Amino acid sequence: MPTATRTDAGITIQRPTPEELDRLQVVGWPVWSKEPSTFPWQYDEQETCFFLDGEATIKTDGSDLVVRAGDLVTFPSGLRCVWQITQAVRKHYRFD
């Protein structure tokens, strides 16, 4: 897996290879989509997701993180944030 970037909020972001996506069986995960919008969110469980389309800024107390198509992102359990979707998002996701 390529090097991961980790934020102060505990979010990790990676640019996985096709082989890594196959190993994780990402194509078998459910798909979630959302139009441009802004909303608060809290993670009750850790979520790992792979962004197929779009772009969003995830705002936390410590920083703003831009995620986009091609990113594999892990959000830790307990995270409180605000999603600001700037381009319609479609992503595979899995809760751990």
N, C-alpha and C positions, 0 to 999 in steps of 0.2 A: 504494500500500500504506500502511495506517495506520502510525503511529510504532511502532517496535520497542523493546522493553525488552531490554537486554543485561546479563547477570549477570557477576560477576567470573570465573566459570568459562567464559565464552564462549558460554553458551546464549542464544539470542534467542527472544523470544516476541512474537507479534503476534495481533491480532484481524482477520483478513482479511475483505474484502468478498466477496460471491458472485462478482463479476466477477473478482477476483484468484484465487479458487479455480478458476474456469473457465480462466483464463489459464495457471495451473500444471498444469491437467489432473489435479487431485487425485483425482477420481472414478475415474481409471484406475489409480491406485496400489494395491498390495496392501493388505489389511486385516489387522491384528493385534489380538487381544483377549486379555485376561487378567483373572482374578478377583482380588479383594482379596488382596494378598500383599506381602511385602517380600523383595527380592533385590538383590545387587550386580550392576553391569553396567559394561562397558567398551566404548566405541565405537571400533572399528577404522577406520571410515569416518564421514564426516559423514552425519547422518540428518536429514531434514526430515519432519515428521509433522503431520497435522491430526487433532485429537482430536474424534471423533464423539460419544462418550459417556464418562462417568466423571470421575474425579478422582484425581490422584496427586501426591505430594510427591517431588521429585527432590532428594536430599541430596548435596551436594558438600563439599569441604573448606572452601569459602568461604561457602556459603549454602544455604538450602533454598528451592526454588522450587515453588509449587503450580501445576499445569497442570490444565485442565479442558476440557470440551466447548466447542468453538468456538475453541480456541487453535491457532495454527500455530507450531510450535516447531522450532528447528534446534539440534541437539546437535553440537558440534565433534568431529572425529576426535581420538582420544586421551583423551577425557573418561572419567574413572572416577567412578562415582556409585553411589548406592543408590536404587532405586525403592521407594517405599512407596505401593502402590495402596490407596486408601481406599474407592473406589467402582469397580466393574468398568469397565475401560477397553476401548474399541474405537477404533482409530485407523487412518487411511491413513498409509502411510510410503513413503519413497523414500531410498535411499542414493546419495550423490554421490561 
